[in-house]
Every structure is written in structure tokens, then in C-alpha cells.
Amino acid sequence: MKHAEYYQVFDGDILAGIGNSPVSPTRDFHIHDHYEIFLFLGGKVNGFVDQYSYPLQRGDVLLFNNHEIHKIINLSSEPYERLTIHFKSPLVYPFCTAGTNLLACFQNRQPGEHNLAHLDEPKLTEYMDLSLRLIDLLEHPKYGSEVLALTYLIQLLVLVGELYSHTRYAIPSIISSHIQSAMSYIDNHLHMNLSLEQIAAELGTDKYYLSHMFKQQTGGTIYRYVLLKKIALAKQLLTAGTSVSDTCYQTGFNDYANFIRTFKNITGVPPGKYGKQTEKQDGI
């Protein structure tokens, strides 16, 4: 069975749109192979990424690269409004220069750190104007649309890159130190066959309490968090040229067939094909 909620498939290189609903298309923890710019416009939500969760305000921008587990947690039954832009990073490589790395704010940081920045109203207006033009082109293609869409994306990345280069949005995470300890333990032991019982025992806490607190603070389960962290690590290893069998071993999957099946369910492609795709994208 395919777990389609884990990954998003889109044709082309850029996907953009405005949403205003109580739930997002991907309701649980997820990762994807493209980069994402998430602009929050209204509602009452928390934005979760790796070990951090933030209460969002209008104008907040969250960035997600292709290895970061993330999730939007709606704190009410009311709709929340957001504008999302997804793009494949190789599309942007030719426009990066020594002085302007358009992908620096996605890449030059630890996973889950410095993902959040804020647009004041003038910058928000500028961002919205460019984004709406991009969305209109994608929804109503015409001659030159793909070229114009790319120019709008580049302008948006310049705006976002400048924003992040001058901003360290100091909002404390609402994840408790206890749950962060659980996440840190998971991150440092992905080579093992982790279980709820084992994690709870290492932390000296009751497994039911740990499970409840994790779900309450992140909106997801420890099982899915562990699974996606392992797959995120697998993606990094495969991209670096590690063999499928070694990747299976280093990510703590005891069963090779289970690893192949799980990786494909979550990413949409088998691990062998994923490694070849990333080599092709990087021009190797």
C-alpha cells in the first residue's frame, strides 16, 4: 500500500498556490525532494520542522529543504490561509553566483534551525505580488510562461534570501526539553532498530506518557517521526553515493526488502532509482 500523504508529486519544476482550508494536503509528518517556501497568512497554527515548533503569525515564512521533516498543525477547526511555493533546486543552480547563492537559506544551516523569518507588510505586499503573478502563469500557461515563471521564482528567492541573511527570528520553540531529548536520541541512533519502548527506557520515562506528550506537542506519532528521519538519512546517503545495501544497514532497517518497500512508499521511487536520479540532477 502506498502512503501518498508522505510525499507530494508534481509535474514540472515549480508548483505554487494559495490554500484556505482546515487541513493541508499532507496531514502528517512529511519530506519531499523539492524545496518549499511556506508563507502563513491567517489562522491559528503551529509550524513544525525537525525538533522545533513555532506559533505562526501573518507574514511568517518557513523554509523547508529536501531533508527536513515538517508539518503544519492547525490548532482549531477553522481554515487557515497559506501561500506555498515548491521548486526543484537544480532549476536554480545556473542563477547562483559567488556573491549570491539563492539556495543558501535552504542549505547553509542545521536541519530545523533558522527556518523561520518574518515579512513586514511592505515586504509581504511585494512577496504576494510576485507570488500571485507566478501562480497566474502556472494556472494559465501561454507563450513564454515557463521563462516568466522562472524569473518570478528567482525574484522571490532573492527577496527571501535577503530576508534570511538579515534575520534571526528569535521565537522559542514550543517543544519541551523532554520531547527534544527524545528527538535528539532518535537523531543520534538512526542506525538502530528504534522502538517506543527503547526510547522511553533510555529517557527513563513511561512509554505511554512519552507517546502522548509527543503527539500533543508535534501533532504526529513517534513511529512516523522515526521512520521519516531514517528515510531522510537514507536520501542523504544515497545522494552521496552510498550503495542501497549499505544505506539499508546504516539506517537501521533489519530487512532489505522492507527498506526497499518503505523507501518507495515514502519517496515515490525505489532507493536504487533515487540515487541515480540525484546523480543525474547534479550532473555527475
Salt bridges, closest charged atoms under 4 A:
GLU5 OE2 - ARG224 NH1 3.65
ASP28 OD2 - ARG224 NH1 2.63
ASP33 OD1 - LYS235 NZ 2.96
GLU36 OE1 - HIS32 NE2 3.03
GLU36 OE1 - HIS70 NE2 3.27
GLU36 OE1 - HIS86 ND1 3.97
ASP50 OD2 - LYS229 NZ 2.65
ASP60 OD1 - HIS118 ND1 2.77
GLU68 OE2 - ARG109 NH1 2.49
GLU121 OE2 - ARG58 NE 3.40
GLU126 OE1 - LYS123 NZ 3.65
ASP129 OD2 - ARG133 NE 3.51
ASP136 OD1 - HIS140 ND1 3.11
ASP187 OD1 - LYS229 NZ 3.29
GLU197 OE2 - LYS207 NZ 3.11
